[in-house]
């Protein structure tokens, strides 16, 4: 390696780098680094007139240009990265208390994206907004953790591929929260309590009366949790529950939230449902329930939703308010394919004194039941009616 050759080549190589767009200082630095590399790696004995294959002396200027340019590009990339990091740091908010608003509400709407199936939306809401681990969500749904991880990953990918201006509306968010609540109390996560926590958070962010209505509805239902099952874990119907076990604090809170929501004059389905739950909670005993007013609220709810399930529940309420025959007539307008249609029919026939028919219907409803506790309860009801035992 001939150092004088390097000194002769340096100006020309710097000129090449400058013509390619490098500033002079950077070009000079890059060439100097390449020269150092050449001093370390070029062979001691070599001649341009008789080079060996792979010998940099075959084209020393070309080698030096290539090595210098590579070093310049590496340095330029490193500088760009440094400037990017500095810009990111400069864009960060100053230290101190964070702003009052946050991205929680946006997360609600993203998790309720219309591209997601309800089950995926619920799982993603619990993960992103609820802060639950994948393991906890999987335990609540009695599925393997890997299965739930795949479901959540697919939901994230589905959202990533959709325009964000199609994020879910508030009604979708509320339906997702109500689905979470209705999953009940299984696994190591109390989904009903978690849904109430999320609903409280959403209510504080929106101030919407329907969000308040849903929160009130959850609280009023949750207040009866301790009385819904007996010591053996069997279902206890509402009329037979020990009302002393109801949580009066939750009832009072739910009623207060509902009253404030109704005062806004923007009635929605969750407010109407909460009003029905409040009337049940207000009755000291089942016999003192204000059924005529409950029927009026069901009329409002049916007007708001047109739901076949509401029509079914309305028929049962009419049977309580106006007698079982009126209830059976109203039931005739409901969809007989609904899951609890047969059970409602059995109840009204029993009230009408048609015990044999009621027992058969209770047994049929038990066969149609979708959960073990419900099936066991309806089976016991069929046996009770056959033996002529009153509730």
C-alpha positions, 0 to 999 in steps of 0.5 A: 500500500502506497500512502502517497497514492492515497494522498493523491486520491483524497481530493478527487474522492472528496470532489466526487462525494460533493458532486453526489450531494454531500456537504464538504465537511461530511465528505471530508470526514467520510473520506478520512475514515475510508483512508484509515480503513485502507491503511488497515486493509490494503496489501503491503506489497501490490502494484497497479500494473500486476494486481491480483484478483480482489486486490483494491489496487486494481481500482484504488480510486473506485474502492476509496469512492465506494468506501467513502460514500458508504460511510457518508450514507451511514453517517447521514442516516445516523444524523437523520435518526438523531434529529428524529429523536430530538424532534419527538422529544421536543413534541412531547408534552411538558412534564407536570399534570396531564390534560383533563381529557384523555384517549379513553373515549376514543378507545371505547369507540375503536373497540366498538368498531362496526367491522368487529363481531360483538364477541371480539368487540367485548374482548377488545374493550376488556383488554384495551379499556378495562386493562384486563390481561388476556389470561383474565379475559380467557378465564372469564369466558372459559376459553384457553388463553391462546384462543383469546389471544388470537381473538384479540389479535384478529380484532386489532388487525381488523381495526388496523385495516379499516378507516377510523372514521367508521368507528362505532357510535355511542349506541354500539359502545353501550351494547358492548358494555351491556354484553360485558355486564350480562356475561355475569360473574364467572372466572377470576374476573367479575365481568358484571362489576367490570362493566359497571366500572367501565360504564362509570368511566364512560358516564364521566366522559360523555354526560349522555343520559343514555350512558347514565341510563345504562349505568343505573340499569346495571346498578339496579340489577347488580343490587339483587345479585346476592339474592339471585341464588340460594345457598345451593347455587340454585336460581331464585325468581325475582318474586321469591327473592329475599329483598333484605339481601338486596343492596340498598346503597346500589339501589339508591345510587341507581335511582338517583342517576336515573332520575337525573337522566330522565330529567334531561328529557331525552328518553332512550331504551336503557333509561326505560329499562332502568325505570322498570328495574327501579319499580321492581326495586321500590316494591317492599314485597313482590305483591306490592309491585306497581305492575300497571306502571311497569306496563306503561314503561314496557309500552315506551320501551317497545315504541323505542326498540320494537324488540320481540324480547320487550314484547315478550316481557310486556306480555308477562307484565300485562299478565301481572297487571290485568290477569293471566288471560290478558297476559296470554292474549298479549303473549300471542302477539310475541314471537314463539321462537324466542328463547324464554317464550315457552317459560313465559307461557308456562308461568301465565298458564299456571297463573290461569289455573291450567296446571297440567298445561303449565307443567308440560310447558315448564318441562319443554322450556327446560329442554330448550334452556341454554344454561344449566342453572336455568334448565334445573330451575325450569325442571324443578318448576315442572315437578312443583306444578305437577305435584300441586305445590304453590311457589 
